[in-house]
Structures are given as C-alpha cells and as structure tokens.
Amino acid sequence: MTVDEALPESRRKEVVRQGVSVGVATGLYGVSFGALSVASGLSVLQTQALSLLMFTGGSQFALVGIIGAGGSGTSAIATASLLGIRNGLYALQVSQFLKAHGPKRMLAAHITIDESTAVGIGQEEPAAQRIGFWVTGLAVLAGWNLMTFVGALAGNALGDPKTWGLDAAAAGAFCALLWPRLATGDGRAAAVLAAFIALLTIPLVPAGIPVILAAVAAVIVGCMAHGRHERGEDGLPGADPTP
Amino acid sequence: MNTWTTVLVACALAFVLKFSGFVVPARLLEGPRISRISALLPAALLSGLIVTQTFAGSDGRIVLDARLAAVGVAGILLWRKANFLVVVGAAAATAALLRLAGWS
C-alpha cells in the first residue's frame, strides 16, 4: 500500500472530535440497556459483561429481551449471533483501510460496530479513516460501558420492572433500531413478512423461537430481490442492499 | 443453560463474527444474494423481536396490553424523528401510566 501523507493537525482534531461526540451520544443509550438487562433478570455483573465482551448493542438488547421473555439460552444466543453477522461484514470493509496485526487486530475486531465503521468509512484520507475508526470505537466502548453500569444500578433500584414500563421500553428500543432499516423497499418487505411470521408462530413454538423463524423473511426477500435483479429490473427503490 | 453460560457463549460468538471479517477472504462473503440476505437480517430479526416483545404473553398466548400502546407511541415519535432515548423513555412511560390507570 502507498504511504499515507501526514494528516494536518486541524483535520486530525476534526476527526477526533467527530469520533468522541459519536461515542458520547451512543454511550448514553447504554443507560437503557443496563436498566433493561437488569429488569430481564440478569445480574449487574452479567449486564456489564455483555457490554464489555459482547459490545454490539442490537445483539445485547436481543439477548436480554429473549431471556426476559422466558426464551431458552440457545434461542437467545442464536438471535444475538444472527444480529451480529453484520459486524463481520463491517470488518471486511474496515480491514481494507486498517493495517492492524496481532493483539491490535483483536482489539480492532472487538470495536468493529456500526458507529466505528460508519465514521471510519466516512473519512476521505486513509489516515483519517484509521483515526476515525479507533477514536469512535474506543469512545463508544468507554461510554457504553460506563452508562450500562449507571443503567444497571438504576434498574436494580427501581424494583418491579413492569411498574415502570421497562418491558415496553425494550419493544421501544427495538422500534428505534429497526426504523432506519425501513428506508428501503426490501427492508420494509422483510420487516413486514418477519412480523407476520413471528405473530403466527408465537402460539405454536416456545418463546425465543418465533424471532429466529422471523429471520427466514430476510432469506425470502433477499432471494426474491435477486430474481428482480436477474430480470433486469434493477434500480427499484430499495433494491440496494447496502445498509 | 444457565445465564452465565448463555452470556459468555454469546459474547464469544459475537467476537468470532467480528474477527472473521478480518481474516476470511472477502470474496467468500460477497455474493450478491448472500450480501442482500445478510443486509436484510437485522430488519427481519428486529421486526420479529418487536412483535414478540409486544404481543407474547405468558404460556405463548397473544395478548393485547399496555405494551401495544407503548409501541404505537414509539412509532409516532420515530416518525417525528425523535431521539433514541426519547423513544425508549416514552414507550416505558406510556406503559407505566396505562398500568397505573389500571389497564393491564
């Protein structure tokens, strides 16, 4: 690879500021995760372990949501892992500009999430991409864990979670995570089909399984979109699979 | 499975998925159909989670209660471009107030 030109100081500061502000803003959501996790029956330590070691918000919310609803550990793990697949795809993109090896690469993998990838890819110069990725990832890691702890302690102090509507807060959090993914037609189709699958299977299978069955909607819509492409109807709204 | 096992296995798998992107050759995962399906997976799973968190009662019955109203409020706020924490807080408040008023 070519040697990067040094990044001007003003530009470096700009990228660092962007990463830190994303870290602070995202970290705040950690409060809701901490409170919901404890409300779902996890201990403060288990809650903190998830934020520190799993460190991918959607999967964490899904795991505690399914445990809280009485789903099996296996279905909770499966759903969290299916949601975590996208991080592997982000890592493919991040590895293009990040030249990290050994333990540094392990740390880079750990902080490969929506926010760090978005800020990294969003920069023009390779040096700025790397700074953006590292600063954002580490800032989110710090903020998310700190606020998870605050939320877990608060959740513990609240008592019965239903009195405070914390069970409904989980559904609200999933709505907020889903919302940006409804921008494309395929996203909307997958979401609607998944909702039907989940609704129809709730009475038939144990808790936690309807969510995994809902994942089939992504396969169906993904394959149908493929057919559309083959028939040359490209350029339909939402045909672009990129999130 | 005890909760600690669930937590730690899920954490390990989350890391494996992230790390795999750094070591697996890109072409293995870049087929158009595979990338379309994996791009749609979060939408499908989150939608499934919303439905189960909203409608599933104990012993697998479908229940209509304060959670449905909370999700409705969340949807309206998202449509009005509200912030994540506002949406989550309003959903909780809606359910809490309805329960205070005596509705399930």
Contacts between the chains, C-beta under 8 A, distances in Angstrom:
chain1	res1	chain2	res2	distance
A	28	B	85	6.1
A	29	B	84	5.6
A	29	B	85	6.6
A	29	B	88	7.9
A	31	B	85	7.4
A	32	B	84	7.9
A	32	B	85	6.6
A	32	B	88	4.7
A	41	B	3	7.5
A	42	B	3	6.2
A	42	B	7	7.4
A	43	B	3	7.9
A	46	B	3	6.0
A	46	B	4	6.6
A	46	B	7	5.2
A	49	B	7	5.7
A	49	B	8	7.4
A	49	B	11	6.8
A	50	B	7	6.0
A	50	B	10	7.8
A	50	B	11	6.8
A	53	B	8	7.6
A	53	B	11	3.9
A	53	B	14	7.8
A	53	B	15	7.5
A	54	B	7	7.8
A	54	B	10	6.1
A	54	B	11	4.4
A	54	B	14	4.6
A	55	B	14	7.3
A	56	B	14	5.6
A	56	B	18	7.7
A	58	B	42	6.5
A	58	B	46	7.1
A	59	B	10	7.2
A	59	B	14	5.9
A	61	B	49	7.9
A	62	B	45	6.9
A	62	B	49	5.9
A	63	B	6	7.3
A	63	B	7	7.5
A	63	B	10	5.5
A	65	B	49	6.0
A	65	B	53	5.9
A	66	B	49	8.0
A	67	B	3	6.8
A	67	B	6	6.8
A	69	B	52	6.5
A	69	B	53	6.9
A	69	B	56	6.2
A	70	B	58	7.5
A	72	B	1	7.0
A	73	B	1	3.2
A	73	B	2	7.7
A	73	B	3	7.5
A	73	B	5	6.6
A	73	B	6	3.7
A	73	B	9	7.8
A	74	B	1	6.6
A	76	B	6	5.7
A	76	B	10	6.9
A	77	B	6	6.1
A	77	B	9	5.5
A	77	B	10	4.7
A	77	B	13	6.7
A	79	B	45	6.2
A	79	B	49	7.5
A	80	B	10	4.8
A	80	B	13	7.6
A	80	B	14	6.9
A	81	B	10	6.8
A	81	B	13	4.7
A	81	B	14	7.0
A	81	B	17	6.7
A	82	B	41	5.8
A	82	B	45	5.8
A	83	B	41	7.2
A	83	B	42	5.9
A	83	B	45	5.4
A	83	B	46	7.8
A	84	B	13	7.0
A	84	B	14	4.7
A	84	B	17	4.6
A	84	B	18	7.4
A	85	B	17	5.9
A	85	B	38	5.4
A	85	B	41	6.2
A	86	B	38	6.5
A	86	B	39	7.6
A	86	B	41	7.1
A	86	B	42	6.0
A	87	B	14	7.3
A	87	B	17	5.6
A	87	B	18	4.5
A	87	B	21	7.1
A	88	B	17	4.5
A	88	B	18	6.2
A	88	B	20	4.9
A	88	B	21	4.1
A	88	B	24	7.7
A	88	B	29	7.4
A	89	B	21	6.4
A	89	B	29	6.7
A	89	B	35	7.2
A	89	B	38	6.0
A	89	B	39	7.9
A	90	B	18	7.9
A	90	B	21	6.6
A	91	B	18	5.5
A	91	B	19	7.2
A	91	B	20	7.1
A	91	B	21	2.3
A	91	B	22	5.1
A	92	B	21	4.5
A	92	B	24	7.7
A	92	B	26	5.1
A	92	B	29	6.5
A	92	B	30	7.7
A	94	B	21	7.3
A	94	B	22	7.6
A	95	B	21	6.5
A	95	B	22	4.8
A	105	B	22	5.9
A	106	B	19	7.0
A	108	B	22	7.2
A	109	B	15	6.7
A	109	B	18	4.5
A	109	B	19	4.1
A	109	B	21	7.5
A	109	B	22	5.5
A	110	B	15	6.3
A	110	B	18	6.6
A	112	B	18	4.8
A	112	B	21	6.9
A	112	B	22	8.0
A	162	B	95	7.9
A	162	B	99	6.8
A	163	B	96	6.5
A	163	B	99	6.9
A	164	B	92	6.0
A	164	B	96	5.2
A	165	B	66	7.2
A	165	B	70	6.4
A	165	B	91	6.9
A	165	B	92	3.7
A	165	B	93	6.3
A	165	B	94	6.6
A	165	B	95	3.2
A	165	B	96	3.7
A	165	B	97	7.8
A	165	B	99	7.1
A	166	B	92	5.8
A	167	B	53	7.3
A	167	B	67	6.5
A	167	B	95	7.1
A	168	B	66	6.5
A	168	B	67	4.6
A	168	B	70	3.5
A	168	B	71	7.3
A	168	B	91	4.9
A	168	B	92	5.8
A	168	B	94	6.7
A	168	B	95	3.5
A	169	B	70	7.7
A	169	B	88	5.0
A	169	B	89	7.5
A	169	B	91	5.2
A	169	B	92	3.8
A	169	B	95	7.7
A	170	B	53	5.3
A	171	B	49	7.9
A	171	B	50	5.6
A	171	B	53	4.0
A	171	B	54	5.0
A	171	B	67	5.8
A	171	B	70	6.4
A	171	B	71	5.0
A	171	B	74	7.1
A	171	B	91	6.4
A	172	B	70	6.1
A	172	B	71	6.8
A	172	B	73	7.9
A	172	B	74	4.1
A	172	B	87	5.3
A	172	B	88	4.7
A	172	B	90	7.1
A	172	B	91	2.7
A	172	B	92	6.9
A	173	B	84	7.6
A	173	B	87	7.7
A	173	B	88	5.0
A	173	B	91	7.8
A	174	B	46	5.2
A	174	B	49	4.7
A	174	B	50	4.7
A	174	B	53	6.4
A	175	B	50	5.9
A	175	B	71	6.2
A	175	B	74	4.3
A	175	B	75	6.1
A	175	B	78	6.1
A	175	B	87	6.6
A	175	B	91	7.5
A	176	B	74	7.0
A	176	B	78	6.2
A	176	B	84	4.8
A	176	B	87	4.6
A	176	B	88	6.7
A	177	B	42	7.7
A	177	B	46	5.4
A	178	B	42	8.0
A	178	B	43	6.4
A	178	B	46	4.0
A	178	B	47	6.0
A	178	B	50	6.5
A	179	B	78	4.6
A	181	B	42	5.9
A	181	B	43	4.1
A	181	B	46	7.0
A	182	B	43	7.1
A	186	B	36	7.3
A	186	B	40	6.0
A	187	B	40	6.6
A	187	B	43	4.6
A	188	B	43	8.0
A	190	B	40	4.3
A	190	B	43	4.7
A	190	B	44	4.6
A	190	B	47	7.3
A	191	B	43	4.8
A	191	B	44	6.7
A	191	B	46	7.5
A	191	B	47	3.9
A	192	B	47	7.4
A	193	B	44	7.3
A	194	B	43	7.3
A	194	B	44	3.9
A	194	B	45	7.2
A	194	B	47	4.1
A	194	B	48	4.8
A	194	B	51	7.8
A	195	B	47	4.8
A	195	B	48	7.0
A	195	B	50	7.2
A	195	B	51	4.9
A	197	B	48	6.9
A	198	B	47	7.3
A	198	B	48	4.1
A	198	B	51	4.0
A	198	B	52	5.6
A	199	B	51	5.4
A	199	B	55	6.4
A	199	B	62	7.2
A	202	B	51	7.6
A	202	B	52	6.4
A	202	B	55	6.3
A	202	B	56	5.1
A	202	B	60	6.1
A	202	B	62	5.8
A	203	B	60	5.2
A	203	B	61	6.6
A	203	B	62	6.4
A	204	B	60	7.7
A	205	B	60	7.9
A	206	B	60	7.5
A	207	B	52	7.3
A	207	B	56	6.4
A	207	B	60	7.1
A	210	B	48	6.2
A	210	B	51	7.4
A	210	B	52	5.4
A	210	B	56	7.6
A	211	B	45	6.2
A	211	B	48	4.2
A	211	B	49	5.5
A	211	B	52	5.8
A	212	B	48	7.9
A	213	B	48	7.5
A	214	B	44	5.4
A	214	B	45	6.4
A	214	B	47	6.5
A	214	B	48	2.7
A	214	B	51	7.5
A	215	B	41	6.1
A	215	B	44	5.3
A	215	B	45	5.6
A	215	B	48	7.1
A	216	B	44	7.7
A	217	B	40	7.6
A	217	B	44	4.2
A	217	B	47	7.6
A	217	B	48	7.8
A	218	B	37	5.3
A	218	B	38	7.8
A	218	B	40	3.9
A	218	B	41	4.5
A	218	B	43	7.1
A	218	B	44	4.1
A	218	B	45	7.8
A	219	B	37	5.5
A	221	B	40	5.6
A	221	B	44	7.8
A	222	B	33	6.1
A	222	B	36	4.2
A	222	B	37	3.5
A	222	B	39	7.8
A	222	B	40	5.3
A	223	B	33	6.5
A	223	B	37	7.5
A	225	B	36	5.6
A	226	B	32	6.7
A	226	B	33	4.8
A	226	B	36	6.6
A	229	B	32	7.0
A	241	B	32	7.8
A	241	B	35	5.7
A	241	B	36	4.0
A	241	B	39	4.0
A	241	B	40	7.1
A	242	B	39	6.6
A	243	B	39	5.6
A	243	B	42	7.7
